[in-house]
Amino acid sequence: MASRMAGDELPGTSLLPMLNSLIVTQNFQGKMSSTFLFAIVYPHTSREEKEHLRTKVVELCSDETPLVKKAMTKNLQDCIEVMEKE
């Protein structure tokens, strides 16, 4: 799915604020939803935003809610495919 949107600038400008809101929400549904957006938004962000998103991926992988952790690990491969090797 991320590769289909690669040429579109929409993810970086419109979806990043929504992703950030979902990441910091207190309910698990928002956090689970955010896990699907990482691979779409990541390639369209600045260097600082990418660093922030990588940190959030790690945090969500170790979230206290099992459903959030499972959702993030399920989408982790898509994230890794679009992230730089660092």
Protein Blocks (a to p, Z undefined) as FASTA:
>chain_A
ZZmmmmpmklmmmmmmmmmmmmmpmbfklmmmmmmmmmmmmmmccfklmmmmmmmmmmmm
mcfblklmmmmmmmmmmmmmmpccZZ
